[in-house]
Each structure stands twice: as structure tokens, then as C-alpha cells.
């Protein structure tokens, strides 16, 4: 394949869970920009870092060999839980509109389901070795 062929090749299809996470992150960016300065650089930055960690874990899982997908998926699930927790705190503190909170909460729940299903599918195909020492 020549260099010009690779430039004209269609982009690799992005996984639906990554698309959903990217879309939710874009909503978060709107909320983050509207926060007061002190909150934006406090809880806002914490949530932002968690979103970026989530996206990075999903990217790692997407490109990892099947045998190495579980650790980044587990990282992604932890990030989903943390984002959910801190988004709720931000909403309860009045730092975001209810409409944004509802949209983000729905997206976070769906992302969690998608990542959990992905992990479950991998475990079904490649069960982890049992710890009983038998082979």
C-alpha cells in the first residue's frame, strides 16, 4: 500500500462505546466551561481528568489484543463509576443545570452498560485461569 493509498483509505470504524463517550464528553465540556472559576479548577478539573481517563482506557481496550483487553476495560469501569459520583456531587451542589445532569447521567449509565457488556463478552470467550492450580 502506498502512502497516497493510506491517506485515501476510509478511517477505521470507531466503536459505539467510544462514540458515546466522546459525545458525552462534549456535553461535559459545555458544562465545564460554564462553571465558576473556583469550581472549574476544583471539581470541574477532577471530572475532566476522569473523562479523559475513561476515553483513554476505552482507546487502549479497542486497540489491545484480546488477551490484554481486560485491564483497560476494568480501568474504564472504575472511571465510569468515578465520573458518575462526581457528576452527581456537581449537580447536587448546583454547579450544572438539571438538563445537563440528566443527559450526562443517561450517557454515563449507557457507557457503563456497554463497557460491562464488552467485558462480559471477553470473559465468555476467554475465561480467566482458575486459581485452584489444576490444569
Secondary structure, 3 states (H helix, E strand, C coil): CCHHHHHHCCCCCCCHHHHHHHHHHHHHHHHHHHCCHHHHHHHHHHHHHHHHHHHHHHHHHHHCCHHHHHHHHHHHHHHHHHHHHHHHHHHHCCCCCHHHHHHHHHHHHHHHHHHHHHHHHHHHHCCCCCCCCCC
